[in-house]
Amino acid sequence: MRKIVLAAITLLLVPNLVMGGWVIKEESRFTDTKTRQKRKVFAQDYNIRLDEEGLTTFINLNTGIIRFYDPDKKIYWEGTIDDYDKDMAVLLRDQFMKKISDYSPSEKADAMKSFDRMLKQLQLPDSTVILHDRLWIQVTQTREGKEIAGYKTRVYTVYVNQVPVEDDWIAPKLELLRLPLLERYYDIFNRITKYYEQGFHYRSHPRYIYMQTRGYPMKVKEYGYGYEVITEVRKAKQRNLSASVFRLPGHPRKVTLKELNRQ
């Protein structure tokens, strides 16, 4: 499942395209494992495509259709974010049942009650979680940033309950998604990542989304985990993209989310 999470997280760096499209090369670094991941993003109009090792993600923000494609196995999952919620519930329930297979009947009943409560909480709207957890969100422009990939930046710091959790190097000269489209994206992003990493609910807050309207995030440093995840744009070029870029290649086989994530 990690590959889907990383794909969803890097969609943060997707711009809105009015004149042609964008091709973006970026790299993420994880300070705990010292690993690096390179990705390539294609974006035009409402269409987004993200290529990374083992997974290609397609999102149409107009229709709301998401596709996760495995280029090695030539299989894909397709659906809306609501479909994703339903399939994730099936996948997680199946995984949990295997873990408790040796439990007694009474232990299984108690475990399943706890699982159902956990799943119900996971599928709450982000706005409800923010209010329930009493999250106080603040975004502050802190300084002028360095030039990244040829673009001048300004640095914003995001605070959750007065604790800094993220720095963003925003390029004012690059246009972000229009606000309605941006809100649509963050709804999808938060609902995908909440199953794997907790603490991203703040990204649905109006202050965070407003920061994203100030320009394009050329670098994002997350340090709310005890280690840092640093994602930085290496190259960003504007070009007209063919519609075929956002189509599934060949004739892959459609599968469930469970089969897609089978090792």
C-alpha positions as CSV (number, residue, x, y, z in Angstrom):
1,M,0.0,0.0,0.0
2,R,3.0,2.3,0.5
3,K,3.2,3.0,-3.2
4,I,-0.3,4.3,-3.4
5,V,0.3,6.5,-0.4
6,L,3.4,8.1,-1.9
7,A,1.6,8.6,-5.1
8,A,-1.2,10.4,-3.3
9,I,1.2,12.5,-1.2
10,T,3.1,13.8,-4.3
11,L,0.0,15.0,-6.0
12,L,0.4,18.0,-3.7
13,L,2.8,19.4,-6.4
14,V,0.2,19.5,-9.2
15,P,-0.6,22.9,-10.8
16,N,-3.6,24.1,-12.7
17,L,-3.1,24.5,-16.4
18,V,-4.7,27.3,-18.4
19,M,-2.3,27.4,-21.3
20,G,-1.0,24.0,-22.1
21,G,0.2,21.5,-19.6
22,W,3.1,20.8,-17.3
23,V,5.7,18.1,-17.0
24,I,7.4,18.1,-13.6
25,K,10.3,16.0,-12.3
26,E,10.6,15.8,-8.5
27,E,12.4,13.9,-5.8
28,S,11.5,12.9,-2.3
29,R,14.0,12.2,0.5
30,F,13.3,10.3,3.7
31,T,15.8,11.3,6.4
32,D,15.0,8.2,8.6
33,T,15.8,5.6,5.9
34,K,18.1,7.8,3.7
35,T,16.0,6.6,0.7
36,R,15.1,8.7,-2.3
37,Q,12.2,8.5,-4.7
38,K,12.0,10.1,-8.1
39,R,8.6,10.9,-9.7
40,K,7.3,12.4,-12.9
41,V,4.1,14.4,-13.0
42,F,2.0,15.3,-16.1
43,A,-0.8,17.7,-15.6
44,Q,-3.2,19.5,-18.0
45,D,-6.7,20.9,-17.5
46,Y,-8.5,18.6,-15.1
47,N,-6.1,15.6,-15.7
48,I,-3.2,14.5,-13.6
49,R,-0.8,11.6,-14.1
50,L,1.9,10.6,-11.7
51,D,4.6,8.1,-12.7
52,E,6.8,6.4,-10.1
53,E,8.3,3.0,-9.7
54,G,5.7,0.3,-9.6
55,L,2.6,2.6,-9.9
56,T,1.0,5.1,-12.3
57,T,-1.8,7.2,-10.9
58,F,-4.4,9.0,-13.1
59,I,-6.9,11.4,-11.6
60,N,-9.6,13.3,-13.5
61,L,-10.7,16.1,-11.2
62,N,-13.7,16.9,-13.5
63,T,-15.3,13.4,-13.3
64,G,-13.7,12.3,-10.0
65,I,-12.4,9.1,-11.5
66,I,-9.2,7.7,-10.0
67,R,-7.1,5.0,-11.6
68,F,-4.1,3.1,-10.0
69,Y,-2.2,1.3,-12.7
70,D,0.5,-1.3,-12.2
71,P,2.8,-1.2,-15.3
72,D,4.6,-4.5,-14.4
73,K,1.5,-6.6,-14.0
74,K,-0.6,-4.7,-16.5
75,I,-3.5,-4.4,-14.1
76,Y,-5.5,-1.4,-12.7
77,W,-8.1,-0.3,-10.2
78,E,-10.7,2.3,-11.2
79,G,-13.3,4.2,-9.3
80,T,-14.4,7.4,-7.5
81,I,-13.2,8.3,-4.0
82,D,-16.4,6.8,-2.6
83,D,-15.6,3.5,-4.4
84,Y,-12.1,3.7,-2.9
85,D,-13.6,4.0,0.6
86,K,-15.7,0.9,0.0
87,D,-12.9,-1.1,-1.4
88,M,-10.5,-0.1,1.3
89,A,-13.0,-1.2,3.9
90,V,-13.2,-4.7,2.2
91,L,-9.4,-4.8,2.0
92,L,-8.7,-3.8,5.6
93,R,-11.4,-6.1,6.9
94,D,-9.9,-9.1,5.0
95,Q,-6.4,-8.2,6.4
96,F,-7.7,-7.9,9.9
97,M,-9.6,-11.2,9.7
98,K,-6.4,-13.0,8.8
99,K,-4.6,-11.4,11.8
100,I,-7.3,-12.6,14.3
101,S,-7.8,-16.1,12.7
102,D,-6.4,-17.8,15.8
103,Y,-8.7,-15.9,18.2
104,S,-11.5,-17.6,20.1
105,P,-15.0,-16.7,19.0
106,S,-15.5,-14.2,21.8
107,E,-12.1,-12.6,21.2
108,K,-13.0,-12.3,17.5
109,A,-16.3,-10.6,18.3
110,D,-14.6,-8.1,20.6
111,A,-11.8,-7.5,18.0
112,M,-14.3,-6.9,15.2
113,K,-16.2,-4.3,17.3
114,S,-12.9,-2.4,17.8
115,F,-12.2,-2.7,14.1
116,D,-15.6,-1.4,13.1
117,R,-15.2,1.6,15.4
118,M,-11.7,2.3,13.9
119,L,-13.0,2.1,10.4
120,K,-16.0,4.4,11.1
121,Q,-13.6,7.0,12.5
122,L,-11.3,6.7,9.5
123,Q,-14.2,7.5,7.2
124,L,-15.3,10.6,9.0
125,P,-15.0,13.9,7.0
126,D,-11.8,15.7,7.6
127,S,-13.7,18.8,8.9
128,T,-15.3,16.6,11.5
129,V,-11.9,15.3,12.6
130,I,-10.5,18.8,12.9
131,L,-13.3,19.9,15.2
132,H,-13.3,16.6,17.2
133,D,-9.6,16.7,17.8
134,R,-9.7,20.5,18.4
135,L,-6.9,21.2,15.9
136,W,-5.8,24.8,15.7
137,I,-4.3,25.5,12.3
138,Q,-2.1,28.5,11.5
139,V,-0.1,29.3,8.3
140,T,2.5,32.0,8.4
141,Q,4.8,33.4,5.6
142,T,8.2,33.3,7.4
143,R,10.8,34.5,4.9
144,E,11.9,34.8,1.3
145,G,13.0,31.4,0.0
146,K,15.8,30.2,-2.3
147,E,15.3,29.9,-6.0
148,I,14.2,26.4,-7.0
149,A,14.3,25.1,-10.5
150,G,14.5,28.6,-11.8
151,Y,11.7,30.1,-9.7
152,K,11.8,32.5,-6.8
153,T,10.0,31.3,-3.7
154,R,8.5,32.4,-0.4
155,V,8.5,30.1,2.6
156,Y,5.4,29.4,4.6
157,T,5.3,27.4,7.9
158,V,2.2,25.4,8.9
159,Y,1.4,25.0,12.6
160,V,-1.0,22.5,14.2
161,N,-1.8,23.4,17.8
162,Q,1.2,25.8,17.8
163,V,3.6,23.0,16.7
164,P,5.3,23.4,13.3
165,V,4.6,20.4,11.0
166,E,5.5,21.6,7.5
167,D,7.4,24.2,5.5
168,D,6.4,25.1,1.9
169,W,8.5,26.9,-0.6
170,I,5.9,28.6,-2.8
171,A,6.6,30.1,-6.2
172,P,4.3,33.1,-6.7
173,K,4.9,33.1,-10.5
174,L,3.4,29.7,-10.9
175,E,-0.4,29.3,-10.8
176,L,-2.0,26.7,-8.6
177,L,-5.3,24.9,-9.1
178,R,-8.3,27.2,-9.0
179,L,-9.9,27.1,-5.6
180,P,-12.9,24.8,-6.4
181,L,-10.6,22.4,-8.1
182,L,-8.0,22.6,-5.3
183,E,-10.7,21.7,-2.7
184,R,-11.7,18.8,-4.9
185,Y,-8.1,17.6,-5.0
186,Y,-7.6,17.9,-1.2
187,D,-10.8,15.9,-0.6
188,I,-9.4,13.1,-2.6
189,F,-5.9,13.4,-1.2
190,N,-7.0,13.4,2.4
191,R,-9.4,10.5,2.0
192,I,-6.7,8.3,0.4
193,T,-3.9,9.0,2.9
194,K,-5.9,8.8,6.1
195,Y,-5.9,5.0,5.8
196,Y,-2.1,4.9,6.1
197,E,-0.8,8.1,7.8
198,Q,-2.7,10.0,10.4
199,G,-2.3,13.7,10.9
200,F,-3.0,15.0,7.4
201,H,-6.4,16.4,8.2
202,Y,-5.0,19.9,8.5
203,R,-4.6,20.0,4.8
204,S,-8.3,20.3,4.3
205,H,-8.4,23.5,6.5
206,P,-9.3,26.7,4.6
207,R,-6.0,28.4,5.8
208,Y,-3.9,25.6,4.3
209,I,-5.8,25.6,1.0
210,Y,-5.5,29.4,0.9
211,M,-1.7,29.0,1.1
212,Q,-1.8,26.7,-1.9
213,T,-3.5,29.5,-3.9
214,R,-0.5,31.8,-3.3
215,G,1.6,29.9,-5.9
216,Y,3.1,26.6,-6.7
217,P,4.9,24.5,-4.0
218,M,8.4,23.9,-5.3
219,K,9.5,22.2,-2.1
220,V,7.6,20.7,0.8
221,K,9.4,19.7,4.1
222,E,7.3,17.6,6.5
223,Y,8.7,17.0,9.9
224,G,5.8,16.0,12.1
225,Y,6.9,12.3,12.2
226,G,10.2,12.5,14.2
227,Y,11.9,12.5,10.8
228,E,11.7,14.6,7.7
229,V,10.2,14.0,4.3
230,I,11.5,16.5,1.8
231,T,9.9,16.7,-1.7
232,E,11.5,19.1,-4.2
233,V,10.9,20.0,-7.8
234,R,14.0,19.4,-9.9
235,K,12.5,20.6,-13.2
236,A,9.2,22.1,-14.3
237,K,8.4,22.8,-18.0
238,Q,5.2,23.9,-19.7
239,R,4.1,22.1,-22.8
240,N,1.0,20.9,-24.7
241,L,0.3,17.3,-23.8
242,S,-1.5,14.7,-25.9
243,A,-4.8,13.3,-24.5
244,S,-3.2,9.9,-24.7
245,V,-0.9,10.8,-21.8
246,F,-3.9,10.5,-19.5
247,R,-5.2,7.2,-20.8
248,L,-4.4,3.8,-19.6
249,P,-1.8,2.2,-22.0
250,G,-2.8,-0.9,-24.0
251,H,-5.5,-3.1,-22.6
252,P,-4.8,-3.8,-18.9
253,R,-7.0,-6.0,-16.8
254,K,-9.3,-4.3,-14.2
255,V,-8.9,-5.7,-10.7
256,T,-10.0,-5.0,-7.1
257,L,-8.0,-2.9,-4.8
258,K,-7.1,-6.1,-2.9
259,E,-5.6,-7.7,-6.0
260,L,-3.8,-4.5,-7.0
261,N,-2.0,-4.5,-3.6
262,R,-1.3,-8.2,-3.5
263,Q,2.5,-8.8,-3.3
